[in-house]
């Protein structure tokens, strides 16, 4: 690659990098959509609730909801 091509490539990289930095800083929605919101600390951590349910109740519920996979479910739960 000749010198002129290398300078143009480097200039394009720098301009693209600066443009990306400006866009990321200017728009909070853009950064959330690119990086997600799983670990940004904005969510209420106490909003999540976990429940312990007996395995037999879960098995009955799964059989009700997915009756066509009852045999597969029973085979998979035998090993637990």
C-alpha positions as CSV (number, residue, x, y, z in Angstrom):
1,X,0.0,0.0,0.0
2,X,1.4,3.4,-0.9
3,X,1.8,6.3,1.4
4,X,-1.2,8.2,0.2
5,X,-3.5,5.2,0.7
6,X,-2.1,4.6,4.2
7,X,-2.8,8.3,5.2
8,X,-6.3,8.1,3.8
9,X,-7.0,4.9,5.7
10,X,-5.7,6.4,8.9
11,X,-7.6,9.6,8.4
12,X,-10.8,7.6,7.8
13,X,-10.3,5.6,10.9
14,X,-9.7,8.7,13.1
15,X,-12.8,10.5,11.6
16,X,-14.9,7.4,12.1
17,X,-13.7,7.0,15.7
18,X,-14.4,10.6,16.5
19,X,-17.9,10.5,14.9
20,X,-18.7,7.4,16.9
21,X,-17.6,9.0,20.1
22,X,-19.7,12.0,19.5
23,X,-22.8,9.9,18.7
24,X,-22.3,7.7,21.8
25,X,-22.0,10.7,24.0
26,X,-24.9,12.6,22.5
27,X,-27.5,9.9,22.7
28,X,-28.3,7.9,25.8
29,X,-30.7,5.7,23.8
30,X,-28.1,4.8,21.3
31,X,-25.7,3.6,24.0
32,X,-28.4,1.7,25.8
33,X,-29.4,-0.1,22.6
34,X,-25.8,-1.0,21.8
35,X,-24.7,-2.1,25.2
36,X,-27.9,-3.2,26.8
37,X,-29.1,-2.3,30.3
38,X,-28.3,-5.4,32.2
39,X,-25.5,-4.0,34.3
40,X,-25.9,-0.2,34.1
41,X,-27.3,0.1,37.6
42,X,-30.4,2.0,36.5
43,X,-32.8,-0.8,37.2
44,X,-34.4,-1.4,40.6
45,X,-32.5,-4.3,42.0
46,X,-35.3,-5.0,44.6
47,X,-37.9,-5.4,41.9
48,X,-36.8,-9.0,41.2
49,X,-38.6,-11.7,43.1
50,X,-37.7,-15.4,43.3
51,X,-40.0,-18.2,44.4
52,X,-39.2,-21.7,45.6
53,X,-41.8,-24.1,44.3
54,X,-41.7,-27.9,44.9
55,X,-40.6,-29.9,41.9
56,X,-43.8,-31.9,41.8
57,X,-45.9,-28.7,41.4
58,X,-43.6,-27.6,38.5
59,X,-43.9,-30.9,36.8
60,X,-47.8,-30.8,37.1
61,X,-47.8,-27.3,35.7
62,X,-45.5,-28.2,32.8
63,X,-47.7,-31.2,31.9
64,X,-50.7,-28.8,31.9
65,X,-49.1,-26.2,29.7
66,X,-47.3,-28.6,27.3
67,X,-49.3,-31.8,27.2
68,X,-47.7,-33.0,24.0
69,X,-44.2,-33.2,25.7
70,X,-45.4,-35.1,28.7
71,X,-43.2,-38.2,28.0
72,X,-40.1,-36.2,27.4
73,X,-40.7,-34.3,30.6
74,X,-41.2,-37.4,32.7
75,X,-38.0,-38.9,31.2
76,X,-36.0,-35.9,32.0
77,X,-37.2,-35.6,35.6
78,X,-36.5,-39.2,36.4
79,X,-32.8,-38.4,36.7
80,X,-33.2,-35.6,39.2
